[in-house]
Structures are given as C-alpha cells and as structure tokens.
Amino acid sequence: ARLLALCRMNPSKVRVIPNCVGPEFTALPKPWPSGKPRLLQVGTTDNKNLARVVEACAGLSIQVAILGKLTKAQREHLDLQGVDYEEFCNLSKDKVVALYATSDLVVFVSTYEGFGLPIIEAQAVGRPVLTSDISPMREVAGGGALLVDPFNVESIRAGLLRLIEVAGLREKLVAEGFRNVRQYSASAVAMQYATLYREVLDCEARKL
C-alpha cells in the first residue's frame, strides 16, 4: 500500500515476496523453566520499542536477554525499572541461534518494520512470540504469535503475563508458528521467485 501511494503503477504488477528464514534456525525444544523465564528482546533501535518493553517487564520475575547494543540511557532505564537483563551484541549467526535456543519466549513489539524476520526465526526455533498488532508483523506472524498494542505498556505487560502464565497458549502459538514458518523456507521463497521470473519471461515472449 505504501509503495502504491508513492509510485504511480498498476497494482496488478506488484508482487510481494518475503524474506526467508535461515537454515540455521531449526526446532530446538526447551522445557518451560521452573524459575525465571528468559525473555529475548530483539533490537535496541528506537523502532524496536525497548523503553516500553522495559516498563512492561518492571516487577515481573523474568530475565531479559537483549540482542543489540544498549545506550547509556537505555541501561539507566533498565536499572531504574529494576529489570534483570543481559546485553548481547556483535554475535555470530551461530551465537544468535544459541541465544534464541536459550530463551523461553521472544518479544518483538516494534512500532515500525519493513518485515519482521525475528518473528519467523523464533517460530522456526519453536518459541512463543509476542509481537505488534500492526502491519507487517501481524501478517508475518500468521497466527503464530500473541498480538499486542506496541504503543501501550499495559497491553505489552498483559501479553507477557499471558505467555508466562498460560502453558496452553504457549503450546498453541508454537504449533501455529511451526506451521506458519514453512512458507518462509528458502525453497518456498525460491519457488515464488521462479514463478515471478516465468511470468516476466512469458510477458516478454508475447511482445515478440
């Protein structure tokens, strides 16, 4: 919709092909902990909404793993809210996968995204996901995530509590996530490109 608003073109000529999830991200089962669950927050830039996530986590018995470099102000905010956290940055792809694997749930409540790759990475590993009830995250999640209002701290907190407290919900989201992520495999995405290329070639052939 944004592309059509910015460019004058025939909507029928627009094809949207998604990113694919890397082959490193495979199912890595992990039992729910008896103690503090470990939450993975992906990203620290403004659109990743860390400040609201931190406020939503305040007072909860959880540990937060943050993937991304924190600023001094963000560290001060985490300390002020009393959040138990660890910072991870400049990780190799294997270590990123390991970070997903050691987490119990993934939070990606961005205020703006072009796609939302961490959603399908978490689904491929088999982790319940909390994400934003806005496009494109809502569509990318495909029913395999709990959706919340990213601009409302109480909505984020309520979503976190539901995932922490309701085992059946977590299991349902993981199962839906495994189903959803199939369409983002490298082979599935490659097939979409192949179909598009055939359409272009057929169109050019008709012009000859």
Salt bridges, closest charged atoms under 4 A:
GLU55 OE2 - HIS77 NE2 3.44
ASP84 OD2 - LYS36 NZ 3.18
GLU86 OE1 - ARG38 NH1 2.86
GLU87 OE1 - ARG75 NH2 3.07
ASP104 OD1 - LYS30 NZ 2.55
GLU113 OE2 - LYS48 NZ 2.57
ASP133 OD1 - ARG138 NH1 3.16
GLU139 OE2 - ARG138 NE 3.54
GLU176 OE2 - ARG179 NH2 2.86
GLU199 OE1 - ARG15 NH2 2.79
GLU204 OE2 - LYS207 NZ 3.38
